[in-house]
Amino acid sequence: MASGWASDDAVNQQIESTIADAIENARRQLKQGAQSADFCIECGDPIPKARKLALPGVQYCLNCQQELDKKSAKAAILYNRRGSKDS
């Protein structure tokens, strides 16, 4: 139930907006048309051909990418970007 000036579906709108922003951010980080590395730039392990085909421009092996994702998730600050008084 909404209160104040917020609409009844304000929470859902905020969640959908956060998800849309995260997807857009991920798409911006993809290197479109870039050459995939043959070896991980972090650990030097070979990058499987299937991974290079699935993610053009990939620079990290799966293990290193997962570690980078964990670090960036910890660094992400979650806050109400829309400035709702209910946050």
ZITA-V652173 format. One record per backbone hydrogen bond with DSSP energy under -1.0 kcal/mol. NH is the residue of the N-H (numbers start at 1). CO is the residue of the C=O. E is the energy in kcal/mol with one decimal. If there is no record, write none. Layout:
# ZITA-V652173
NH & CO & E
NH & CO & E
This chain:
# ZITA-V652173
6 & 3 & -1.6
10 & 7 & -1.6
13 & 9 & -2.4
14 & 10 & -2.2
15 & 11 & -2.4
16 & 12 & -2.8
17 & 13 & -2.3
18 & 14 & -2.3
19 & 15 & -2.4
20 & 16 & -2.5
21 & 17 & -2.4
22 & 18 & -2.1
23 & 19 & -2.4
24 & 20 & -2.4
25 & 21 & -2.4
26 & 22 & -2.1
27 & 23 & -2.4
28 & 24 & -2.1
29 & 25 & -1.4
32 & 30 & -1.2
34 & 31 & -1.3
37 & 58 & -2.6
40 & 45 & -3.3
41 & 59 & -2.3
44 & 40 & -1.2
47 & 38 & -2.5
52 & 48 & -1.9
53 & 49 & -2.2
54 & 50 & -2.1
55 & 51 & -2.3
58 & 55 & -1.8
65 & 61 & -2.4
66 & 62 & -2.4
67 & 63 & -1.9
68 & 64 & -2.4
69 & 65 & -2.5
70 & 66 & -2.1
71 & 67 & -2.2
72 & 68 & -2.5
73 & 69 & -2.1
74 & 70 & -1.9
75 & 71 & -1.6
76 & 72 & -1.1
81 & 79 & -1.2
83 & 80 & -1.2
87 & 84 & -1.3
